[in-house]
């Protein structure tokens, strides 16, 4: 059962705060050698959210993370989805958050039916067995950025900012390990991603490791910054298992909306429209201008989602123990975010690679090529 929260402001209740939200940090504990000078966290904006009753579907999104946020922006405008859900009396509400951990916590309590978030909170949620990962929304990069050209091995003895327990933290440690270095060979400075570029420019740190769009925004503001290393990270659509069991048709409609969004973004000129909408929503959410330019957002969405594969399905190869997702699972166990007795088989069993494939195979049934997005002047139609 859902638990009601205090009344939400009308602006929030209205599904207008959607977009591409960047996680400022994981909110997880610091390692023994980490600096204590972490940047202040972003203000919590979800304390007043009111979650729907039994006929509601609440999904958490992050308006400052790309390209997941571009997909969420389209879903928030998808009249086809809302009409099809209304046939069974269901209502969808997308709620914006700064951190994937907050989404994961509310999924665990049942106040959210699902979320769009990165691989680390998705793996942590999957380890409980109470959620299902249904679509891949990103295959992108976490990047190490420095003020000057350098090799990874030159980070020894340097101060490196990152969000502890995040995909970026994993990328940093893996890059160090490839050079024969360990976490003890650098000074890890825990901080919110929103502070990293300024901290690097001011000399408070010598490098940082973060996911998109933070590196792109940093390069735009500080052209002298240099890319040191990139490592893979992923984003997923995650729904509670009990919701999928009780409402399989509605779960498929949400998956179909993700597929529909990716198909529409491939239409000529539509990425430009999505970028404008996403910037507007991200600006509204954080209360200040979103500094990424439309062409940068288009590049990230194209490179990290649309050009990865034809559909946002989770590839079966990603479930193998040789792949980076399994290595991230081991990392989360090592730092205590996943219990030691949880097996990879349990996590793998929480990843459904078939539902989206089935939806794609029945394109006409799910209106995958019927495009009707709120605010779009040229409403699509069957193609």
N, C-alpha and C positions, 0 to 999 in steps of 0.2 A: 504494500500500500504506500501511496505517496504521503508525505508529510507536508502540510501547508506551512508556508512561511508568511511573515507580515506582508501586507499589501504592497505590491510593486508599483512604482511610479508608472503613470500612463504611458509615458514615452517608451519605457522598457517593455511593458506588456504588449505594446503594438508591434513587435517584430520589425523595428526599424533600425536596431543597432546591430546590423549584421556586417560582416566583412572579414578581412583577413588579419587575424590577430596574432601578434608575435608574443611568444612566451618570454617574459622577462627573466625567468629563472625557474629552477625546479623546486625551490623551497626545501631542499634536502640538506642533510647535515654536512659539515665540512670535514675534510681529512685532517689528520693530526698536524701536518705541516702547512695547513692553509692559513692565509692571513685572516685576521679578524675584521679587516676594514671593508666589509661588504657594503655595497651601495644600498640605500633604502629601497624597500620593495614598492612596487606600484600600489596605489590605493585599491582596496577591495571594493568592487562595485556591485557585487551580487548578494549582499546581505539582505536586501529588501526584495529579492525576487520571489514571486509567487508561482509555485509550480502547479501545473494543471491537475485536475482530478483524474479519475479512472479513464475518461475518454480523451485525455491529453497525451501528447507525445512531446516531451521536452528533450532537446538535444543541445549540448554545450558546444560552442564554437570559440575560436580565438581570433579576434579581429586584427591581429597584427602578425599572423603567421601565413606564409605563402608556400605553395599554392593552395593549401587547404581552404584558406579564407575566400579565394575566388570561387571555389565550388560552393561553399556555404552561402556566399552572396547570391549566387544564382538560385540556389534552392529556396532561399527566403523570398524570391520573386517569382517562383514557379507556380503559375496559376493552374497548370495541368495537375501538378502534384496535389495542391490544396483541394481542387475539385474532386479528384479521385479519392482522396482520404475522406472527404465529407460524405461520400456514399455510405460509409460505415459509421458515420457520426464522430469521426476522429478529427482532432485539431492538432496541428503542429506548431510548436513554439521553439524558435532558435534563440538561445540566450548566450550573450558574449561573456567571455572570461579572459583574464590575462594569462592564467597558468593552466597547463594541462593537468597538473596534480589536483587542482580544485575540481576540474571536471571529473577526474577519476574518483575522487572522494565522494562526490554526489551521485555518481553512477553506483558506487558501492552501497550507498544508503538507500538507493531506489528513488531518489528525488529526480534524477535524470534518467531517461530511457537510453541515452547514448551520447556520443561525443565524436567530434573530429579532433584527433590529437596525434602527437608524434609517437615514434616507436617505443620510447622508454615508458611513458605512462600506459601505453597500450599493452606492452608486455607485462607490466606490473598488474594491470587489470586482468589480462588473460590468465595469469598464474593462479587466480582464484577459481577459474573455471566458470564464473558467473556471467561472463560476457562473451560475445562472438565478434571477431573481426571480419568484416564483410567486403571491404573495398580498399584498394591502395590509392591514396590521394596524393602521394608524393614519393618520388625517388630522387632525392636531392643531395645536397652536400652540407656538412658542417665544415667550416673553414678556419684555419689558423691564419691570423692577420698580424703583421708587424709593421713598425714604422720604417724599417729599412729592409733591403733584400737580405735574406738569411736562409740557411738550411735548418732543418728541424734540429739537428745535433747542436746548433748554436744557441738553442733555447736553454741549454744547461746553465743553471745559476740565475736564470732570468725569472721575472715576475710575469705570470700568465693568468689573465682573467678568464673565468669560465663559470657556467652554472653547474654546481656540483650535482652529480648523479644524472646529468643530462646526456643526450647523444653527443653533444659537443665535448663534454668531459671524457666520454669514451673515446672519441676521435683523437683527442689530445694524448691520452695515455697510450693508445695504440700506435700513434705516430712516434712517440718517444720510445716505445718498446722496439719498434723497427730499427731504431738507431742505437740500441743497447742501453738506453736510459730508462729510469723509473720515475715515478711521481716524486720521489725524494730528491731528484736531481734538479727540480725546478721549484719555484715558490708559487703554489696555486693561490690565486686571489679570488675567492667567491664573490660574484657580483651579478646584478641584473644586466641583461643584454642591452637594455636601454642606456646604460652608463658606460659601456665598453669603449666605444669610439672616443668619447671625450676623455676617458681615463688614459687611453693610449696616446692621444694627441698631447695631453698634459704631462706625460712621462710618469704617471702613477703606476703604469704597468708597461712591460716591454712588448707584449703581444696579447692577443685574446683569441679564443676559439668560440664560435657561435654559428647558428644556423641562419638560413635566409628568413627575412630580408636584411638582417643586421649587417653582414659583410657588404652587400651591395650599397646599403645606405652609408656605410662608413667610407667606402671608396668614392662615393659621390661627394661627400662632405670633405674628405681629406684625400685628394688625388695622389699624394705621395706615399700613402700606405701601400704595403706589398703583401701579396698572397704567398703564404709559406707552404700550406698543405691543405688537401681536401680529403674528407672521408664520407662515406655513404650514410645517409639517414633517410627514414621513411615516415610517412603519415598514413593514418587509417581512419575509416569509418568504423565505429565500434558501437554495438547495441547490446543491451542486457539480454542474456539468454532467455530469461523468463518472458520478456516482451516478445522476442522472436517466436517462442513456443506458443504464447497465447494469441499473438496477432501476426501470423506468418504472411498474410496478404499485405498488411500495412508495412511490414519490414521489407517486403519485395518492392513496394511502391517507393520507399525511401532509397533503396538501392537503385531502382530505375531512375530516380531523379538525379542521382550522382552520374549515372551513365548518360542521361539526357544532357546534363550540363556540359560534360566533356565533348559530346557530339556537337552541341551548339557553339562551343568555343572554337571548334575547327572551321565553322562557317566563316567565309571572308568578312573581315572587318569586325567580327564580334568580340575578339579579344580586347580591342580598344574600348568598346563599351563596358565590358566587364571590369577593366582596369579603372575606368572613371567611377563606376559604382563602388568598387572596393575602396578606393581612396576616400570617397565621401563617407562611407560607413566607418572606416578606420579612424578618420579625423573626428567624426562624431563620438565614437567610443572613447578615445583617449583625451578628447577635449582640447586638442591642439593639432595643427596641420601635420598630416602624414608626409614625411619628407621624400618618400620614394616617388620617382617620376613614372608616368604611365608606361613609357617604353621599357623601363627596368622591370616593372611588374609583368608586362607581357613576356619579356625574356625569361623570367623565372618560371612563370606558369607554363610556357611552351617547353622549356628545357627539362623541368622537373616533373611534368605530368603528361602533357599532350604528345611529346616525342618519345616518351619512355616505351609505350606500347599502345596498341589500338584502343584498348578499353582500360578502365581503372581496376581491372581484376588483380587479385593477389596471385603472383606466379607461384606454381608449385615448387619451383627450384628454391624459392626463398625459405622454405621450411626445412631444408637440408642442414645437417650439422656442420657442413663445410662453409655455410654462408654467414654473413656478418650479423644477421638477426639472432642466430644462435649464440654468437660471441657476445652480443649485447645482453642476452639472457644470462649468460655466465657472469658477466660484469655486475648485473643487478643482484645476483645471488651473493657475489663477493662482498658488495657494500651493504648487504642486509636489507635490500628493498624487496627481494623475493626470498621466501623461506628456503632454507637449504634442502628441505625434503621435497620440494616441488620438482617434478621431472619435466624435461623438454616435451615429452609426449603429452603431458597435460596442457601445456601451452599450445602445442601444435594442434591439439584437439579443439582448441578455442578459435581456430582460424578456418573459416568456411570459404573454400575456393570455388564452390559450385553454385551458390545462389546467384551471383552476378552473371556467371556464364549462362545459367538457365534463363535469366531475364533477357540477356542480350539475344539469346536464341529465339525469343518470342517478342521481337521488336514491335510488331504491330499491336499485339495484345497490350503492351505497356506504353504505347504512344511515345516511343523513344525519339521519334523524329517529328513530333508535334510540339513546336516551340511557342510558348506564350509566357513571356517574362514581363512582369509589372515594370512599367517605365520604358519599355522598348517600343519605339515608334513603329518599327517594321515587324509586327507580330508575324511569326513564321507560318507554320502550317505543315501539312504533311510533305515530306520529301522522300 
